[in-house]
Amino acid sequence: MFKLFRSLSIKSKLTWIALSLLIIPWMGYQYVQEIRGFLLRSQQDAQLLAANGIATVLNDRSELFNPTTGVQELLGARNDLYAHALKGAIQLDGQAEDWGETVDQFNYYTGSTTFSCDAGDDPDSFSLANVIGYSDDDLYVLFEVNDDEIVYRDLSLLKLDTSDQIRMLLQLPRGELRHYLLVARAPGRMSIYLVDENWELPLKGEPVTTFIAELAETPWGYRVELRIPRNIIVRRARLGYFVVDVDNPESRQVVGTLSTSPREANSKPGQVLLNSPELTKILKALDRPHSRIWILDNDQRVRAVVGGLSAPMEETPINDAERSFFARQYLRAEAFFDRLLRRPSDQFVDVPRDISHRPDRIFTRILKGEPMVEARPSLDGKAQIIVAGYPIRSGDEILGAVIMEQSSNAIMAEQYSLLRNLTLVTILVFAFVLTALVIFTWRLTVRIRRLYTTTEKAITPEGRVIEDRIPQRYYPKDEIGDLSRSITSMLTRLSGYTRYLEGMPDTLAHEMNNPLNVVSSSLEILENELPGITGNKHMQRAQNGVNRLRAILTALTEAANLEDAMRDEAKERLDLAALVAEVVEGYHSVYDEHTFQLQVGSGPLWIEGNTDHLAQMLDKLVDNAVQFTPRECPIIIRVRENQGEAEIMVLNEGPTIPDNIRKHVFDPMVSYGKTNAKQSHLGLGLFVVRLISEYHHGTASIDNRPDRDGVGVTVSIPKAA
């Protein structure tokens, strides 16, 4: 991994460094998650502690868990009936004055069809107001009925359901249902009969005397007072009422029914629960915002509930024009993150308030005496509800349990807010840092690339220094500036050394020509004074040595002065094929020991060049081929057009060129193979070939021949336009 990183460019490395900044928001996210877990645990502990405190308040209060005692906040069935304590005695006279403030607890029902409560119906035609009170021995029920036509009972009719009536459904603890019908022949005492399930015929001939009811007419209909002994409403007994309206005294058809139960038949009537002001006061004092407290008895029946789980806060709307530009942009970013991070909803669906039984497994365990706390999802999965429960005791007996539920949405909202702000700040910081790094990387890369390009142009591929300094604009006061100054210093030293090397051939030729002239003249004088020494082998070797030294000096000065000479010479349009043919014609007399084969196309081959330098280049190629070609083998000179370029190829037989030499054979002072000991060979011939080909904007290359042993040198020059 480290080696891979080292192989990357500076731009890629800085990009990876910028991406590594993402570790910071990841660590922030993990920290927020830890805070969320801590807050959830703290909330669970706080709820369990609060449930314990509420249970402590309710401990040893067995009267609050009497099956016949309840509160208005009780989450029983919707048809449960609540009885309120009466402050005085009730006179059964069909009047409501002696009910006092109890009438403020009226429950209202209205509707034109059976068992319905439709807000669009006319309450003046048929409606009901009902309230229940209790004293030490009796229950009292008050009915206020709005009825535009009162129809009393006709004694000539056998059926009892042919007049205005009140039906009472009583369910005994073992499930037995009893149907009682209250009818009146006139205002005053009503008759109460035990009837069949169809509410038509009496089961006994005589009215029931256990209950007493009194009817009185009112300007809007009639009023009924009913007294029921409390010993009939025992534990788990249920009671329901149905007020039936008959408007036509001729047809006596039922036109409407109002009920305190959801259905008339095959349903459980409501329980009668005696209102306990003390329990109501306790529960109201225990009400806490954003939480719901359930009181269960040991049968897991809901005794009471207060509070609510969701309480969204209303925000005062602010006109968008009143916000600043940055505030509006921030709000748009918040809206984006609301969709991205799933903002907790203030509204969710959970267990409704109107249930009478909570069979949850956690409540079963709590009612066994084990305090517990756990989290569960809401019914729609939009929220997490933390449930904490503590048993309520009376001595060794468990009376019930306190269950405190609270949504964790407040914590989730705080987590969302932290994540949203963290994400927004991270994006802004990361964008700023990334932009700064991109600009810095771009600037750094441009400077390094510019320094690289300038340095490359300062030295030719052959190692010749043509620029001795980096431009001044590359000298900022940093590490790259130091590098630029160091390269400038290096180029200055190399340039001086290069000029020294370039001037050495002329200096060497000048310094050696004088001694050579002395040696050459001395040999001539000696040969003239001693004619017999002319054929002496030592004399011949000395003369050959002098000639070789002169040839070496000539080759050195020729290669050194060639570039300077070519700078000032002009090019002309010429036919390369004709030029090569003319030059090769002279080789037959110069190299009479070798044969030459010229291969030229049929038409002219025009280029822009210099005749003298091209002839000099061809001389070097042929001279190089002659040195390595056996006498009996021909030297092939081929001129042709190849891919839009004019190509000269010189092929000779003989030794091949090694691969390690081929790449450097056009460099100065590089030679290969065996040469004639009588001739000088400094490795400058092919170097001159390369210089002349580059002067003509061409290239020179060398390869071994594929058909036989030997070498082929190719020079390619662009054709004239």
C-alpha positions in Angstrom: 0.0 0.0 0.0 2.8 2.4 0.9 4.6 1.6 -2.4 1.4 2.2 -4.3 1.0 5.6 -2.6 4.6 6.5 -3.4 4.0 5.8 -7.0 1.1 8.3 -7.2 1.4 11.8 -8.6 1.4 14.8 -6.2 -2.2 15.6 -7.4 -3.4 12.1 -6.6 -1.7 12.2 -3.2 -3.2 15.5 -2.2 -6.6 14.2 -3.4 -6.3 11.2 -1.1 -5.2 13.5 1.7 -8.4 15.6 1.1 -10.6 12.5 1.1 -9.0 11.4 4.4 -10.7 14.4 5.9 -13.9 12.4 5.7 -12.7 10.6 8.8 -13.6 13.7 10.8 -17.4 13.6 10.0 -17.4 9.9 10.4 -15.9 10.3 13.9 -18.5 13.0 14.5 -21.3 10.7 13.5 -20.0 8.0 15.8 -19.9 10.5 18.6 -23.5 11.6 17.9 -24.5 8.0 18.0 -22.8 7.6 21.4 -24.6 10.7 22.7 -27.9 9.3 21.4 -27.3 6.0 23.2 -26.4 7.8 26.4 -29.5 10.0 26.2 -31.8 7.0 25.5 -30.3 5.2 28.5 -30.8 8.3 30.6 -34.4 8.6 29.5 -35.1 5.0 30.3 -33.6 5.4 33.8 -35.5 8.7 34.3 -38.8 7.1 33.2 -38.3 4.0 35.4 -37.5 6.4 38.3 -40.6 8.4 37.6 -42.8 5.2 37.4 -41.4 4.2 40.7 -42.3 7.5 42.2 -45.9 7.3 40.9 -46.2 3.7 42.1 -45.0 4.9 45.5 -47.8 7.5 45.6 -50.4 4.8 44.7 -49.0 2.1 47.0 -51.5 0.9 49.7 -54.4 2.7 47.9 -56.5 -0.4 47.2 -59.7 1.7 47.2 -58.5 3.2 43.9 -58.5 -0.2 42.3 -62.0 -1.1 43.3 -63.6 -2.6 40.2 -66.5 -0.2 40.5 -64.4 2.8 40.8 -63.1 4.8 37.8 -62.2 8.2 36.6 -63.2 10.2 33.5 -59.7 9.7 32.1 -60.3 6.0 32.2 -59.5 4.3 29.0 -62.4 1.8 29.1 -64.6 0.9 26.2 -66.3 3.7 24.5 -69.7 2.7 26.0 -68.6 2.6 29.6 -70.8 4.7 31.8 -69.4 7.0 34.5 -71.4 7.7 37.7 -70.8 10.9 39.6 -71.2 11.4 43.3 -74.5 13.2 44.2 -74.4 15.9 46.8 -78.0 15.5 47.9 -81.0 13.2 47.8 -82.9 12.7 44.5 -86.7 13.1 44.4 -88.1 10.9 41.6 -90.5 13.5 40.1 -89.1 14.0 36.6 -87.5 17.3 37.6 -83.7 18.1 37.4 -83.3 20.8 40.0 -82.2 18.4 42.7 -79.3 17.1 40.5 -77.4 20.2 41.1 -74.0 20.5 39.3 -74.2 16.9 38.2 -76.1 18.0 35.1 -72.9 19.6 33.9 -71.6 16.1 33.2 -74.3 15.3 30.6 -73.3 13.0 27.6 -75.1 14.0 24.4 -76.3 11.7 21.6 -78.1 12.7 18.4 -79.1 11.0 15.2 -82.0 10.1 12.9 -81.1 6.5 12.2 -80.6 3.6 14.5 -77.5 3.7 16.7 -76.0 6.7 14.9 -74.7 10.0 16.0 -74.6 12.2 12.9 -73.6 15.8 13.3 -75.8 16.7 10.4 -79.1 15.7 12.0 -81.5 18.0 13.7 -81.2 17.6 17.5 -84.6 19.3 18.0 -86.3 16.4 16.3 -84.7 13.6 18.3 -81.7 13.8 20.7 -80.6 12.6 24.1 -78.7 14.0 27.1 -77.7 11.5 29.8 -75.9 11.5 33.1 -75.5 9.0 36.0 -75.2 9.8 39.6 -74.8 7.6 42.7 -75.5 7.7 46.4 -74.6 5.2 49.1 -77.3 2.7 48.0 -78.6 3.6 44.6 -77.7 4.7 41.1 -79.7 7.4 39.5 -80.0 7.9 35.7 -81.3 11.2 34.2 -82.5 11.3 30.6 -83.3 14.5 28.8 -85.0 13.6 25.5 -85.7 16.1 22.7 -88.7 14.7 20.9 -91.1 16.7 18.7 -93.9 14.1 19.0 -94.5 12.1 22.2 -96.4 8.8 21.7 -97.5 7.0 24.9 -98.3 3.3 25.3 -101.7 1.9 24.0 -102.9 -0.7 26.5 -105.0 -2.3 23.7 -101.8 -3.4 22.0 -100.0 -6.6 23.2 -96.6 -5.5 22.0 -94.6 -3.1 24.1 -92.4 -1.6 21.4 -95.2 0.6 19.9 -94.5 3.8 21.8 -91.7 6.0 22.9 -89.6 3.9 25.2 -86.3 3.4 26.9 -84.6 0.0 26.7 -82.1 -1.1 29.4 -79.7 -3.9 28.7 -78.1 -5.5 31.8 -75.3 -8.0 31.6 -74.6 -10.0 34.7 -71.0 -11.1 35.6 -71.4 -14.5 34.1 -72.5 -13.1 30.8 -76.3 -13.4 31.1 -78.2 -10.6 29.3 -81.5 -9.2 30.6 -83.7 -6.9 28.6 -85.8 -4.3 30.4 -88.2 -2.0 28.7 -89.4 1.3 30.2 -92.8 2.6 28.9 -95.4 5.1 30.0 -99.2 5.5 29.4 -99.0 9.1 30.5 -96.7 11.5 32.4 -95.7 10.1 35.9 -94.6 6.6 37.0 -93.3 4.4 34.2 -93.8 0.6 33.8 -90.7 -1.5 33.6 -90.9 -5.0 32.1 -88.5 -7.8 31.6 -88.9 -8.6 27.9 -87.6 -10.9 25.2 -84.6 -10.3 23.0 -86.7 -8.6 20.3 -88.0 -6.0 22.8 -91.6 -6.8 22.0 -93.3 -9.1 24.6 -92.9 -9.3 28.4 -91.5 -12.4 29.9 -93.7 -11.9 33.0 -97.2 -10.4 33.2 -96.4 -8.0 36.0 -93.9 -5.1 35.8 -90.6 -5.2 37.6 -90.6 -3.3 40.9 -86.8 -3.5 41.4 -86.3 -0.4 39.3 -88.4 2.9 39.6 -88.7 5.4 36.8 -90.6 8.7 36.6 -91.5 10.6 33.3 -92.3 14.3 33.0 -93.1 16.3 29.9 -90.9 19.3 28.9 -91.3 22.0 26.3 -88.8 20.1 24.1 -89.9 16.5 24.8 -89.7 14.6 28.1 -87.4 13.9 31.0 -87.0 10.5 32.8 -85.5 9.8 36.2 -84.5 6.2 36.9 -83.3 4.6 40.2 -81.3 1.3 40.3 -80.2 -0.4 43.4 -76.4 -0.5 43.6 -76.3 -4.1 44.7 -77.5 -5.0 41.2 -74.4 -3.4 39.6 -71.9 -5.8 41.1 -68.4 -6.3 39.9 -68.1 -6.9 36.2 -71.8 -6.2 35.6 -72.5 -4.0 32.6 -75.3 -1.6 31.6 -76.5 -0.1 28.4 -79.4 2.2 27.3 -81.4 2.7 24.1 -83.9 5.5 23.7 -86.5 4.7 21.0 -88.6 7.3 19.1 -92.1 6.6 17.7 -93.7 9.6 16.1 -96.9 8.3 14.4 -99.6 7.2 16.8 -101.4 5.4 14.0 -98.6 3.3 12.5 -96.5 3.2 15.7 -93.3 2.4 13.7 -89.9 3.0 15.3 -88.3 5.9 13.5 -85.1 6.4 15.5 -82.9 4.9 18.3 -80.2 6.5 20.3 -77.8 4.2 22.2 -75.0 4.4 24.7 -73.7 1.0 23.2 -72.2 0.5 19.8 -74.7 -2.2 18.8 -78.2 -3.1 20.2 -77.7 -6.9 20.3 -74.9 -9.4 20.8 -72.6 -6.7 22.4 -71.3 -6.0 25.8 -73.0 -3.0 27.5 -70.8 -0.5 29.3 -69.5 -0.9 32.8 -70.8 1.6 35.3 -67.8 3.1 37.0 -68.1 5.4 40.0 -66.2 8.6 39.6 -63.5 9.1 42.3 -62.5 12.7 42.6 -59.4 11.7 44.6 -58.0 9.5 41.9 -58.8 12.1 39.3 -56.9 14.7 41.3 -53.9 12.3 41.7 -53.7 11.5 38.0 -54.0 15.2 36.9 -51.1 16.0 39.3 -49.0 13.2 37.7 -49.6 14.5 34.1 -46.3 15.2 32.4 -45.8 16.8 28.9 -44.8 14.6 26.0 -45.5 11.4 28.1 -48.4 9.1 28.7 -49.1 7.4 32.1 -51.2 4.2 32.2 -52.6 2.8 35.4 -53.4 -1.0 35.1 -55.0 -3.3 37.5 -53.8 -6.8 38.2 -56.0 -8.1 35.4 -54.1 -5.8 32.9 -57.3 -3.8 32.5 -56.7 -0.1 31.9 -57.8 1.9 34.9 -56.7 5.3 33.9 -54.5 7.2 31.5 -53.2 10.8 31.3 -51.1 12.7 28.9 -50.2 12.2 25.3 -47.1 11.2 23.4 -47.0 13.8 20.6 -47.3 17.5 21.2 -45.9 19.3 18.1 -44.9 22.9 18.8 -46.3 25.6 16.6 -43.8 27.9 15.0 -44.6 31.5 14.1 -44.3 31.7 10.4 -41.8 34.3 9.1 -42.1 36.0 5.8 -39.3 34.7 3.5 -38.7 38.3 2.4 -37.7 39.2 5.9 -34.9 36.7 6.0 -31.4 37.5 4.7 -30.0 35.8 1.7 -27.8 33.4 3.7 -30.7 32.6 6.0 -32.8 31.6 3.0 -30.0 29.5 1.6 -29.6 27.8 5.0 -33.3 27.0 5.1 -33.1 25.4 1.6 -30.1 23.3 2.8 -32.1 22.3 5.9 -35.0 21.2 3.6 -32.6 19.1 1.6 -31.2 17.4 4.7 -34.7 16.8 6.0 -35.2 14.6 3.0 -31.7 13.1 3.2 -31.5 12.3 6.9 -35.2 11.5 7.5 -36.3 14.1 10.0 -38.3 12.6 13.0 -42.0 13.1 12.6 -44.0 14.9 15.3 -47.1 12.9 14.3 -47.3 9.2 14.5 -49.8 6.5 15.2 -49.6 4.5 18.5 -51.9 2.6 20.9 -55.2 4.5 21.0 -56.5 5.9 24.2 -59.8 4.1 24.0 -58.6 0.6 24.7 -59.6 -1.2 27.9 -56.9 -3.9 28.1 -53.1 -4.0 27.6 -52.0 -7.6 27.2 -48.4 -6.7 26.3 -45.8 -9.2 27.6 -43.8 -6.5 29.4 -46.9 -5.6 31.4 -47.5 -9.2 32.4 -43.9 -9.3 33.8 -44.3 -6.0 35.6 -47.5 -7.3 37.2 -45.5 -10.2 38.5 -43.5 -7.7 40.6 -40.5 -7.0 38.2 -39.9 -3.4 37.3 -38.9 -3.2 33.6 -38.1 -0.8 30.9 -37.8 -1.4 27.1 -38.2 0.3 23.8 -40.8 -0.5 21.1 -41.7 1.0 17.8 -45.0 2.9 17.4 -47.7 1.2 15.4 -46.7 3.0 12.2 -43.0 2.6 12.8 -42.4 6.4 12.7 -41.3 6.7 16.3 -39.6 4.7 19.1 -41.6 4.5 22.3 -39.7 3.9 25.6 -41.9 2.0 28.1 -41.1 1.9 31.8 -43.2 0.1 34.3 -43.3 -0.4 38.1 -45.7 -2.5 40.1 -48.2 -0.9 42.6 -48.3 -2.8 45.9 -50.5 -3.1 48.9 -48.5 -5.1 51.4 -47.5 -8.4 49.6 -50.4 -8.0 47.1 -49.8 -6.4 43.7 -52.7 -4.1 43.0 -51.6 -3.0 39.5 -48.8 -1.2 37.6 -47.8 2.2 36.6 -46.7 2.4 33.0 -45.0 5.4 31.7 -44.5 5.8 27.9 -42.5 8.5 26.3 -41.4 8.9 22.7 -37.7 9.1 22.0 -38.5 11.6 19.1 -37.1 14.4 21.2 -33.7 12.7 21.4 -34.0 11.6 17.7 -34.8 15.2 16.8 -31.7 16.4 18.7 -29.7 13.7 17.0 -31.1 14.8 13.6 -30.3 18.4 14.4 -26.7 17.5 15.3 -26.3 15.3 12.3 -27.8 18.0 10.0 -25.5 20.7 11.4 -22.5 18.3 11.3 -23.2 17.3 7.7 -23.8 20.9 6.6 -20.6 22.2 8.3 -18.7 19.2 7.0 -19.8 19.8 3.5 -19.0 23.5 3.7 -15.6 22.8 5.3 -14.8 19.9 3.0 -15.8 21.9 -0.1 -13.6 24.8 1.1 -10.6 22.6 1.9 -11.1 20.6 -1.3 -11.3 23.7 -3.3 -8.2 25.1 -1.6 -6.4 21.8 -2.1 -7.4 21.7 -5.8 -6.2 25.2 -6.4 -3.0 24.5 -4.4 -2.5 21.2 -6.2 -3.2 22.8 -9.6 -0.8 25.6 -8.9 1.9 23.3 -7.5 1.5 20.9 -10.5 1.7 23.8 -13.0 4.9 25.1 -11.3 6.5 21.7 -11.2 5.5 21.0 -14.8 6.7 24.4 -16.0 10.0 23.8 -14.2 10.2 20.3 -15.7 9.5 21.6 -19.2 12.0 24.4 -18.8 14.7 22.1 -17.5 14.1 19.6 -20.3 14.4 22.3 -22.9 17.6 23.6 -21.3 19.5 20.3 -22.2 19.3 18.5 -25.5 18.8 14.7 -25.5 22.5 14.4 -26.3 23.3 16.3 -23.1 24.3 19.6 -24.6 23.3 22.6 -22.5 21.5 25.3 -24.5 20.0 27.4 -21.6 22.2 28.2 -18.7 19.5 29.5 -16.3 15.8 29.1 -15.3 13.7 32.3 -15.9 13.4 34.6 -12.9 9.6 34.2 -12.5 10.2 30.6 -11.3 12.0 31.9 -8.2 9.4 32.2 -5.4 10.5 32.0 -1.9 9.6 28.4 -1.2 11.0 24.9 -1.8 10.3 24.9 -5.5 12.0 28.3 -5.8 15.0 26.8 -4.0 14.9 23.9 -6.5 14.7 26.4 -9.4 17.8 28.3 -8.1 19.6 25.0 -7.6 18.9 23.9 -11.1 20.0 27.3 -12.5 23.3 27.0 -10.6 23.7 23.5 -12.0 22.9 24.6 -15.5 25.4 27.4 -15.3 28.1 25.1 -14.3 27.2 22.5 -16.9 27.0 25.2 -19.6 30.5 26.4 -18.8 31.8 22.8 -18.9 29.9 22.2 -22.2 31.4 25.3 -23.8 34.8 24.1 -22.6 34.2 20.7 -24.2 32.9 22.3 -27.4 36.0 24.5 -27.8 38.4 21.7 -27.0 38.6 20.3 -30.6 39.7 23.6 -32.0 42.1 24.2 -29.1 43.5 20.7 -29.5 43.9 21.1 -33.2 45.6 24.4 -32.8 48.0 23.1 -30.1 48.8 19.8 -32.0 49.2 21.2 -35.5 52.4 22.9 -34.6 54.2 19.8 -33.2 52.7 17.8 -36.1 54.1 20.2 -38.6 57.5 20.0 -36.9 57.4 16.2 -37.0 56.2 16.1 -40.6 58.8 18.6 -41.8 61.5 16.8 -39.9 60.5 13.5 -41.6 60.6 15.2 -45.0 64.0 16.7 -44.4 65.3 13.4 -43.1 64.0 11.6 -46.2 65.7 14.2 -48.5 69.0 14.0 -46.7 69.0 10.2 -46.4 67.4 8.9 -49.6 68.0 5.3 -48.6 65.6 5.6 -45.6 62.5 6.2 -47.7 61.6 2.5 -47.8 62.4 2.0 -44.2 59.5 0.5 -42.3 60.0 2.8 -39.3 60.0 5.8 -41.6 56.7 4.6 -43.1 55.1 4.0 -39.6 56.1 7.5 -38.5 54.5 9.0 -41.6 51.3 6.9 -41.1 51.1 8.0 -37.5 51.4 11.7 -38.5 48.7 11.2 -41.1 46.4 9.5 -38.6 46.8 12.3 -36.1 46.0 14.9 -38.9 42.8 12.8 -39.7 41.8 12.7 -36.1 42.2 16.4 -35.7 40.2 17.0 -38.9 37.4 14.7 -37.7 37.2 16.5 -34.4 37.1 19.9 -35.8 34.6 18.9 -38.5 32.1 17.5 -35.9 32.6 20.4 -33.6 32.1 23.1 -36.2 29.3 21.4 -38.2 26.4 22.7 -36.0 27.7 26.2 -36.1 28.1 26.0 -39.9 24.6 24.7 -40.5 23.0 27.5 -38.5 23.9 30.1 -41.1 23.3 28.1 -44.3 20.1 28.2 -46.3 18.1 25.3 -47.7 16.9 24.9 -51.2 14.4 22.7 -53.0 16.2 19.7 -54.5 15.7 16.2 -55.9 17.1 13.8 -53.4 17.1 10.8 -55.8 19.2 12.7 -58.4 21.6 13.9 -55.7 22.2 10.5 -54.3 22.7 9.0 -57.8 25.3 11.7 -58.6 27.2 11.1 -55.4 27.2 7.3 -55.6 28.6 7.6 -59.1 31.8 8.9 -57.7 32.1 6.1 -55.1 33.0 3.6 -57.8 36.4 5.2 -58.3 37.0 6.1 -54.7 36.2 2.7 -53.3 37.3 0.6 -56.2 37.5 -2.5 -54.1 33.8 -2.5 -53.3 30.7 -2.7 -55.5 27.6 -0.4 -55.0 24.0 -1.1 -55.9 21.8 2.0 -56.2 18.0 1.4 -55.9 16.1 4.6 -56.9 12.4 5.1 -57.8 11.2 6.2 -61.2 10.3 9.8 -60.3 12.0 12.7 -58.5 11.9 12.9 -54.7 11.8 16.6 -53.7 12.9 17.9 -50.3 14.1 21.1 -48.7 17.8 20.7 -47.9 21.4 21.6 -48.3 23.3 19.7 -51.1 26.7 19.9 -49.5 25.5 18.6 -46.1 23.4 15.8 -47.6 26.5 14.7 -49.7 28.6 14.8 -46.5 26.0 12.7 -44.7 25.9 10.1 -47.5 29.8 10.0 -47.4 29.7 9.2 -43.7 27.1 6.4 -44.3 29.1 4.9 -47.1 32.4 5.2 -45.2 30.8 3.4 -42.2 29.5 0.6 -44.5 32.8 0.2 -46.3 34.6 -0.3 -43.0 32.5 -3.3 -42.1 31.7 -4.8 -45.5 33.8 -7.7 -47.0 35.2 -6.9 -50.5 33.1 -9.5 -52.3 29.8 -8.2 -50.8 27.9 -5.3 -52.3 26.8 -2.2 -50.5 23.1 -1.3 -51.3 22.0 2.3 -51.4 18.2 2.7 -51.5 16.2 5.9 -52.0 12.4 5.8 -51.8 9.3 7.5 -50.5 7.9 6.0 -47.3 4.8 7.3 -45.6 5.2 10.8 -46.9 8.9 11.0 -46.2 12.0 10.7 -48.3 14.1 7.8 -47.1 17.8 7.0 -47.6 18.9 3.5 -46.6 22.4 2.1 -46.7 22.7 -1.7 -46.3 25.9 -3.6 -45.9 26.8 -7.2 -45.0 29.1 -8.0 -42.1 28.9 -8.1 -38.4 25.6 -7.2 -36.7 25.3 -4.4 -34.1 24.7 -5.4 -30.4 21.5 -4.2 -28.8 23.3 -2.4 -26.1 25.2 -0.3 -28.7 22.3 0.4 -31.0 20.7 3.0 -28.7 23.9 5.0 -28.4 25.6 4.5 -31.8 24.6 8.0 -33.0 26.2 9.6 -29.9 29.7 11.1 -30.3 32.8 9.0 -29.5 30.8 5.7 -29.8 32.1 3.0 -32.1 31.6 -0.8 -32.4 33.1 -3.7 -34.2 36.6 -4.1 -35.7 38.1 -1.4 -37.9 41.1 -0.9 -40.1 44.1 -0.2 -37.9 45.5 2.2 -40.6 42.4 4.4 -40.4 41.2 6.6 -37.5 37.7 5.8 -36.2 36.6 8.0 -33.3 32.9 7.2 -33.5 32.0 10.6 -35.0 30.7 9.5 -38.4 27.2 8.5 -37.4 27.1 11.4 -35.0 27.5 13.7 -38.0 24.8 11.8 -39.8 22.4 12.5 -36.9 23.3 16.2 -36.8 22.6 16.6 -40.5 19.4 14.6 -40.4 18.1 16.7 -37.5 19.1 19.9 -39.4 16.7 18.7 -42.1 14.0 17.9 -39.5 14.5 14.2 -40.0 15.5 11.1 -38.0 18.3 8.5 -38.2 18.1 4.9 -37.1 20.1 1.7 -37.4 19.0 -1.9 -37.3 20.4 -5.4 -38.1 19.3 -6.7 -41.5 16.5 -9.3 -41.3 17.6 -11.2 -44.4 21.3 -11.8 -43.6 24.1 -10.7 -41.3 24.7 -7.1 -41.7 23.4 -3.6 -40.7 21.1 -1.1 -42.3 21.2 2.6 -41.5 18.1 4.6 -42.4 17.7 8.4 -42.7 14.2 9.8 -43.1 13.6 13.5 -44.2 10.2 15.2 -44.7 9.2 15.7 -48.3 8.9 19.2 -49.6 5.4 20.7 -49.8 
